[in-house]
Amino acid sequence: MASQVISSSQIDTEAVVSRNTNAPDRTRRLLIRATSVASGAALAAAAHPFLESLAPSARARAQGAPVDEDLASLAPGELKTMEWRGKPVWLLRRTPAMLASLERDTARLADPASSSSRQPPGCRNVYRSVRPEFFVATALCTHLGCVPTFRPDAGAADLGADWPGGFYCPCHGSKFDLAGRVFKDVPAPTNLVIPPYTFVAAAAVRIGAGEA
């Protein structure tokens, strides 16, 4: 039987043909893989803004998105603080005695009718509120922006026997009654600011909605 002899040039030619034959397959696999990665990245990038839009972001809330707060657990005479636009906001549930003091103790107030102060139109009344029972106010003194303390105790020894109860700023001595109305002869020039708000339920308030 005659033996078959394969020359080195024949081996080289077959290797080249083999490499050329496999090259399109490898290229095709690389292209498919790259396309899949790019498509996945594009899909993720497109989905990110959509997912962010499903819930208010912290930045949106800080810029003024309305914030809801439940008042049902707030006991009469109790004050709680929440945040809106990066500022503290007071929520006070006033007692009948507190409401009575607002009608009675006005001689010491600089702006009892709130004619020179900021509040929604519906809050321009003796109670400075939409509903007399609930008081909503920005918890910043109108002098230099300090946070006053809640002093509901009438006749407190350090504030005088005629103190009706309210808010006291220990930084510079400004005083406000339980409707945020400023006293005469104190550094604060105006009543506490009332933010826009509306009631969304019998005991639930939305800060940042309604008339400013």
N, C-alpha and C positions, 0 to 999 in steps of 0.2 A: 504494500500500500504506500502510495506516495505521501510524504509528510507535507503539511501546509506551512509555508513560511510567511510570517507577517512582518513586513518591514516597519522600521521606526517611523517612517513618514506616514504610513497608513494609520499607525496608532495615534499619532499627533492629529491627523485629520479627523478621526472618529471622536477624539476628545473635544475638539473644537465644535464639531457638529452637536455633540451631547450638551456642551455648555450653552450653545446658541439655542438649542431646543428647550432647555429648562429656563432660560433667562426670562421669556415672557411670563411664565407662571410665577416666578419670584417677584417680578415687577408688579404683576396684577395683584398678588397678595399684599405687597407693601402699599399699593395705592388704595386697596380696599380698607386696610387697617388705618391708614392716615385719614381717609374720608370718614370712617366711623368715629375716630377720635374728634375730628373737627366738627362733625354733626352733633356729637354729644355735648361738646363745649358750647356750640351755638344754641342748642336747646336749653342748656342750663342757664346761659346768659339771658335768654329770652324769658325764661320762667321766673328768674329772680325778681324783676320789678313787679310781675303779676302777683307773686306770693307776698311781697311787701305791701301791696295795695289791699290785701285782704283784711288787715288790722291796722289801726292808727299807730304810727310810730311814736317813739318818745319825743322826737324832734317836732312832730306835728302837734303833740299835746303841749309841748313847751311853747310853741308859737301861737297857741290859742284855741286848739281844738276843744270843743265842749267836754266837760267832765261831769259824770253823774255821781251823786252821793246819796246813800240811803240815810234817812233821818229817823226811821222807825225806832232804832235802838237808843236814840238820844233822849235822855231823861229830862224832865223839866228842871231848868236851872243849870243844865250841863252845857259845856262848850267843847267843841271839837275843832281841830284844825286840819285842813286839806291843802292841796297845792293846785294852783292853776296859773299858767304862764310863768312858772318859776317863782311865784309869789305865794305866801301863806294866805289862806282865806279862812275866816272864822265862820262857824255855824253854831248859833246859840239858840237853844230852845227856852224862851222866856216864860217865867211863871206869871200868874195874874198879878202878883205883887210887883214884879218888875215892870209890867206894862202900866200899872197904875202910877209908878214913880215917873214914867216918861211924860205923863200928862200933868203931873203936879210940880216937878222940879225943873222949871225953865228959866228962872230969873238969872241964874249964873251962867247961862249958855250964850255963846257969841253968835250963833246962827241957829236958833231953835226951829226955824221954818225950813232950814236947809236950802235957802235961796242962793247961796254962794258956794255950794258944794256939789260934788259929783255923785250922782245916783241915777238909775233909770227913772223915767217919768212916773212909773207906777209905785216908786218908793219915796216920792216927795210927799211925805205925811209925817205925823208925829212919831210913828213907829219906824220910819225909814225901811219899810219892808212891804213885800207883796202880801204876805199873811202876817198879822201882828205877832203870832206866836214864835215865828222863826225869823231870826236876824242873820243876814249874810253880809259880810264886809271883808274888804282887804285888810289884813292884819298888820298894816304898816302905818306908823305915825306920820301925819302929814307935815311934820317939821323936817326931820332928816331921815325918815324911813326906818326908824328903829321899830322893834316889835313890842308893843305895850303888854302889860300883864293884865290878866283878868282879875278884877277886884269887885266881886258882886256884893261883898259884905258892907251894908250900909252903916255909916257911923264908925268906920275903922279908925283906930286911935291915931295912926300915922297920916291919915288923910283928912281928918277933921270930923267933928260931930255932925256936920251938915252934908257929909259925903253920901250921895244917894245910891252908890253902887255903880260900877262901870268899868272903864279901862284906864290904867295909869301907866304912863311911860316914865320909868325911873331914870332914863338917860338925861332928860332935861325938864322933867316935871309936868309934861302936858297931861291933861285929863279929858276924858270923854265919857259921856253917859252910856247907858245900855242900848242906845240907838246909834252910838258912834258920833254923837254931837259934841263938839269941842267946847270946853269951858272958856270963859273970858280970862284975859290976862295970863295966858300961857303961851309958850313958843309956837305951838302948832297953829297955823293960820286958818285951817278949814276942818270941817267934819271928816271923819274917815270915809274913804271911797267905797261905794257900793258897786260891785261888778254886775254886768248883765247876767240875769239868771231867770229861770222859769221852773215851775213845778211840773214834773212829768208824771207824778202820782200823788196820792194824798200825803205821803211822807217821803218823797224822793225829789231831789232838786238837781237841775242841770245848770252848772256854772259855765258861762260863756255863750249862752243862747238867750234870745229875747232882746228887748230894747236896751240900748246902752244909754 
